Structure formats: C-alpha cells, structure tokens
C-alpha cells in the first residue's frame, strides 16, 4: 500500500518512513466513576501502515469506539502511548478526522457549507474548488444547496465523509458509519467507501460489529475480545478488490473471522 | 373535514372567520339582552377606535408602547443572549449564578414597580426597566438550556476540525442552540408586551396601557377601554407572527422537527 501513498493534493507532509503510520504501544484505558475502576482496554499493541484499511471488530460494548477515540486523540489513554508518524498524539487534529455513526453533519449548514466547514482558512476560489470536487466524489451533485434534513441517511453519511476528506486528512476514523442505515443502503455505502478509498488513498480505521462489512472492506481485521478488550487476533484479508462475496476464499475468511469472534456471533 | 385530512383552502379561511363572526354576534346580542350599562357593544368599540384615530392619540400611544418594548426588550436581548451563552458554556459559572437567577425569575415584574419608581422616577425609564426585567430571565434561561442541550457530537466535530474555543462557540454551539434560543426570544417578547401594558398603567401618561386606565378614569369610557384592549391584542399577535417567521429560516428549521 505504501507506494500508493497520499494523493498529490495532500497538504500533510509525507511520513519519513512509508511503513508504519499509526503505532499503539501498551495502550490501556480505565474508566473511573462512582469509586469503581472499570478497565476497558488492556495492553493494545498495533501498527497500522500508511494507506491501509483496518477494521476493528468485537462484541458490542467491548471498547472498539473507545479505542478509536484514543487513536483520534479525543480520549487520553490511562497508560501506554499512541504515535502517528512517530509523534505522540495529544488531542484531536484536523489531519485525522473521525466520522460518526449519526448526527455528525451540521443541520444548520447546507451540503456545500458542511463540506467547506474545515476550509475557512483557504482562499475562496480554492475552497469552492475543493467543495465541488468532494461533492462530486460522494455523488451529491444537485444537492449543494440542500440542508441535511432533506437528505437520506446514506447521503448524510456520504456528506460526512466528504466533509472529512475535504481537509485532506491522512487518517480517517470511521465509528460504525453505516450502523444506522438499512441493509441495502449499507451494501451500497461499502462500495462507495471502497471507491473513495481507492481514489483518495487514505489510511482508514473502521469500527464495525458487522463481520461481512469487515471482510468485504479491510486489508486487516483486528478482533477485540470482550471487555476489558485485548487484541485477540488479527486477520489478513488477502483478496483483491472488488471482492466476490460468494467466492470460496471470501467465505473461508468470513468463517474464520466468525470463529475468532466466538460462538456469540454464529448463534 | 377529518382530523387527518388537510383542510381545503376555503375552509382555512372560512371557519376562523365564521368563529369570529359568531363571537362578535354573541357579544353584540349579549350586550343588548343583558342591558349592561358598562360593557360596550362591538359597534360602540368600532366607533371608539375611529374616535381614537381622529384624536391622533392612537398612533402616538402605539408608538410609545412599541418604543418602550423595543428598548427594554432590545437591552434584554443584548445583555441576556451573551450572558446566557456564557453561562451555558461555563457550567461552573452557572452553578455560581443559578440560585440568584432562580430566585429572581419567578418574581412578577409588577412586584418591581415600587423599586422601579424609586430607582428611575416617573417616565419611560421605569416602564423600560420593567420590560427589560420581564424579558431578561426567559432569554437567559433559553440560552443556557440551548447551549447545554447541544449534542456532544457537534462539539467533538468542531474540536476535530481544529476550532479554537471561541470559534467553537460561534460556529458550532451558537448555531446549534439557535432554534431553542429563538423560541426563548419569542416567548420573552410576548411577556414583554404583556408587561409594558401593566407598566404603563402606573408610571407614565402615554401608551396603550395608559389609554386603558385613562379611558376608564376620565368618564368611564368603556368603549375606548375595549378598543385599546383590542389594539393590544392585535399588536401582540403581529409581534408573535413576526417572531415565528424567524423560526422558518432554513438554518434553524431543523431544530423544530421531532
């Protein structure tokens, strides 16, 4: 993946090593409240490469989103360190954008204004150009002046992805971005996301509890155990895109993943 | 016309007019049949309005009442909105000030009359002060709750895009809270209009509230009393409709859907 790197439009400097983008070392998170200590994440060690598509799966409530929040800098870990391009993460940063499951777009802004939200520092012409580019990329042409309340759930999520990509982040964190969509829209959105990922080449960390979603999208699937979450296994999906979801190798990997997650998922 | 079907266009106008006509008729015949010496008939009230217009006091009084509301309410918005936003933004500050607000809030502005007169004497100022008081607390409370009800997702997106705290307030928190703030502003304007009439009965010699009292005191002109009441109602309605129009702006309409 490394040689594909970032698109030429990227403002972020290329990393010194094209290898590891994101590095987690002994990351642990303990929530404290009511005098109780609840360990959520325990000793997470993970390297994610430049341009890689990684899915985090695990039982619901295991701490997938917590891990994503640590990576995104929203939550400082209780122990351990997160580094991106060799530098420690200390808080959220426009170079790494988190896409939420729902309600992530601003309802008081139009589609165009949402996409331009992070571009207020740019000259007007360049901003307009970027907005037009990303409107097109997520196929929202004709809706530039619409408000999110006029959009379907799938369109809103595409808008959120467009707003994120517009600021040229080098990492995209997606927290169950299709979880609130119906199953058909979800299938379409997976295809759309893959298309966008292949044309914009960013590092993507994608949280899901959907096994099919993970096997269909990811280069690697990180399986978390139940709480307190540890990395239970990492599955490499060695099928090129577009993936045939009824091919024997696909089904084999899918079964493999189901086994790794445990019986709770096959029931 | 069932509860579910949308009424036809003619029905939207016909039934309200019909109800109004019915009410006027009931009023008219009620006055005739009861032979009341005090309460004027609708026709007498109409004559009263014409008389007021001829004496040129009506427009002047309406202007005076609107001016007092404009100034008092305007100051309440200018002071109350930033204060409410700040208190919503800094929960620690809210904790400090909240008890004071909660004690002052339920006091009717009318109870402030003696103090208003001691502080501001006679004239516009005490009335403006009472209007300000009546609008101030609803505005502050609406802004505080508007800000604290802003979804955390919006704030997190704002932080993620690298906004400074000040940008976060102006570009995310304020627009997110605006639908609720506008409701507070509308309610506050309604209260201000109620209070200016009461205030004008006490410390000034112009305005619609004064007109009500003066018409009664000088010659028991109940036709003029009711005429003034009607004007108060119509203007109050116009103010409310004006504020409601703000709520249909595209950038806030999302906030009023279930």
Contacts between the chains, C-beta under 8 A, distances in Angstrom:
chain1	res1	chain2	res2	distance
A	72	B	160	7.2
A	74	B	156	6.5
A	74	B	159	7.7
A	74	B	160	7.8
A	91	B	159	7.9
A	92	B	156	7.6
A	92	B	159	5.0
A	92	B	160	4.6
A	92	B	162	7.7
A	93	B	160	7.8
A	93	B	162	6.9
A	94	B	160	6.9
A	94	B	161	5.3
A	94	B	162	4.3
A	96	B	160	7.9
A	97	B	160	5.8
A	97	B	161	7.5
A	98	B	156	7.3
A	98	B	157	8.0
A	98	B	160	5.6
A	100	B	153	5.4
A	100	B	156	7.8
A	100	B	157	7.4
A	102	B	153	7.8
A	103	B	151	5.9
A	103	B	153	5.1
A	103	B	154	7.7
A	104	B	153	5.9
A	104	B	157	6.1
A	106	B	154	6.7
A	106	B	157	7.5
A	106	B	172	7.4
A	106	B	175	7.3
A	106	B	176	7.6
A	107	B	254	3.7
A	107	B	255	7.6
A	108	B	175	4.3
A	108	B	176	7.0
A	108	B	178	7.1
A	108	B	251	4.5
A	108	B	252	6.8
A	108	B	254	6.5
A	109	B	175	7.8
A	109	B	251	7.6
A	117	B	161	6.2
A	117	B	171	7.9
A	118	B	161	4.2
A	118	B	162	7.4
A	147	B	250	6.0
A	147	B	251	8.0
A	147	B	253	7.8
A	147	B	254	6.6
A	148	B	254	7.3
A	149	B	253	7.4
A	149	B	254	4.9
A	149	B	257	6.8
A	167	B	161	6.7
